[in-house]
Amino acid sequence: MLQTQFLQGALSVRPGVTLVSYSAVRIPDSVEKFMSQILVVNSDGIRLTHVLNALNAAGYRARGASTFEEATRALADRAPDLVIADERLGAYNGLHVILRARADHPDVSAIVTTPVMNRGLEADARSMNIQCLIKPQSPDEWLQPVWKILNEERCDGRSSVHCDPAPSMGRI
């Protein structure tokens, strides 16, 4: 399967006139398999979009879900390398999503986010080897823990992917 990504280029013809063009670039399977798959689950649509945009711009293959049920369908569709789930998801919480993910995909890494420090959630997450994170505000604050979790796994030999330097806003 080939994935298509569109790259934007701009060319200034003369002062005040800029031509914008798009070109399609095919990414072969051999490259695509190295792109980490991330499922982001957040009931706040604006925050979900913000996180997805940051992760995709940094080179990850991120997709989103806004409910537990949507996340369950997404997990059945394709196994992620990482699940990032918000603490509150209606009648469920992020830990429910992560436990559901690990039922079918035991090696999936996970982050649960919370708006404020929650000692109970933090203890539960730690006992399940899940990182608990106060909701980051900027793209860099999202990218650093994601990169760290995915690269620690790669460098520990659980994946054949090579270790890359941490992404930053410069890549977005």
N, C-alpha and C positions, 0 to 999 in steps of 0.2 A: 504494500500500500504506500502510495506517495502522498505526502502532505504538501499543500501549497501554502506558501506564505507570500504576502505582498509587501514589497519594499517601496517606500516613497522616495522619490528624488526630486529635487527642485533645481531649476536652472534659471539664472537671471539673464534675460535677453537684453534688457536695457534698464536704466533706473526706473523703478516703478512698475515694471512688467516682469512677472515671474511665471514660468511655465512649470506646472507640477505634473509629474508622470508617475505611473505605477508600473512596476514590473513584477511578474510572477516568477517565483523561484521554487523549484521542486526540491523537497528534502527527501532523500532516499531512506528506505527502511534502516539501512546500516547506521545512519545518523540519528534518525527519529528514536530508535530504541534507547539511546543514551539520554534522552530528554526525560527528566523526572516527571511523573504523573502526580498531580496534587488535586485532592478534592477539598474544596472549601465549603463549609456549611455554616450559614449565618442567616437569621431571619430578617436582618436589616438589609434591604436591597441596595441601598447606597453604599454601605460599608462592604457588602459582598462584591459589588462592582469594582470598588476602589482596590480591594485586595486582589481580585482576579486580574485587573489591569496591571498592577505592579508585578505580580508573579509571571504573567505571560510576557510582559516586556523584558523581564530578566532572563527569559529563555526557558522557563518551566512550561509544562503543559497543564495548565490549571483549568478546572471546570467547577461550577458552583451548584449548590442546592440551597433552598431556603427553608426546607422543612425536613423532619426526620424521614418522612415517607419518600420525598424526592431523593434524599441521600441514599436510602435503601435501594431505590431503583438505579441510581448512578453506580453504586457498589456492585450491583448484579451485572451491570453493563461492562464494567472494566475495573480491574484492581488498581488502586492507586499505590504509589510509593509512600505517600504521606496524606493523612487526613488532618485538616485544621477545622475544628468545630467550636462554635460559640457555646458558652455555658448554658444559655437559655434558648430553647427551641420549642416554645409552646409547652405541651405536656411532657416533653422530653428534655434532656440536656445533652451537652456535647459528649459526655462520657457514654451515654446510650449509643450514640452514633458510632463512636470509636469501638465499643465492645461488639457492635453488630459487624463492623468492618473486620475486626480481628477474628470473628467466628468463621468467616470464609477465607480470610487472608491473614493468617497469624503473624506474618512478618511486617505488617504495615506499621509505619511510624506514626506518631500522633502528637498533636498539640491541641489543648483545650484552652480557650480564651475566656477571660472574665473581665468585667469593667473595673472591679476593685479586688484587692486581695481577699481571698476567701480561704481561710485555713482548712475548712472541711474539704472543699474541692481540691485544694492543693495536696492534702494528705491522701485522698482517694486517687488522684492522678498519679502521685508518686508511687503508690502501691501497685499500680498497673503499668508502670514504666511509660507514663504519658507526661509530656512537659506541660506545665500549667503556666500561662503567660497572661499578664495584664494586657488588655487590648492595646496593641501598638497604634500610634497615630500616624506615623509617616511611613512611606514605602521602605526606607532603609530599616526601620524598626521591624517590619515584617520579614524582609529578606534575610537579615542576619540569623535569626533562629532557624528559619527554613533551611538555609544553606548549611548551617552547623549540623542540624539533625541529618540531613541527607548525606553530607560529606563524611560525618563520623561513621555512618554505616558503610559507605563506600571504602573508606580507609581501614575499617575493621575487617575488610575482606568479605562482607556479606553481599557485595555487588562487584561486578567486573568493571564498573565505570571508574575512570581515573578521577583524582582529586583536583578540583579547580579552586582558584582563589575566590574569596567571598565577593558576591556582587555588591554593587553600591549604586547610588542614585546616578552615577555616571553612565551606567548601562541602561538606564530607563529612559 
